[in-house]
Amino acid sequence: KVDMGKCAFTEAVLGRRVEGKLEGSLTYRGTAGKTVDGDGNVDFTLKGGTIPLSRDVLGFEKISFDALESSLELKRKTLQVKKLALSGREVNGEFTGRMTLAGDIMKSALSLRGTMNLPAMGKKITMTLGGTLAGPVPRFK
């Protein structure tokens, strides 16, 4: 398990400190230095975590969770999000979609859709997440 709170690389790349214990698997075929041009799969679980948001969303400045499970596939500059499931006391949700990767990871384009359950508010929300990794744009339906 990797303690993400102690991983300076993640904070440097994402511009925010992600917390939690990470475990999972990664397969990759490609050339070093040209990561986005390769092919591969990532399956991971982040447990007991917190992710700060780039801006306030529905009154949340951060999302705390018990588990974040993901299944991703990389093919020629597109990261297919087969599953991104979040479970916790404040929020639960599941998303699918894709991220079109840019040379600067923070400029990668997001195209995700899914649902979020907010138990404390008694709400279930359908939403899309567009924009970039640096500036995600949530839209609620």
Secondary structure as UniProt FT lines:
FT   STRAND          2..3
FT   HELIX           4..6
FT   HELIX           8..14
FT   STRAND          19..29
FT   TURN            32..33
FT   HELIX           35..37
FT   STRAND          39..57
FT   TURN            58..59
FT   STRAND          60..75
FT   TURN            76..77
FT   STRAND          78..87
FT   STRAND          92..100
FT   HELIX           105..107
FT   STRAND          109..118
FT   TURN            119..122
FT   STRAND          123..132
FT   STRAND          136..140
//
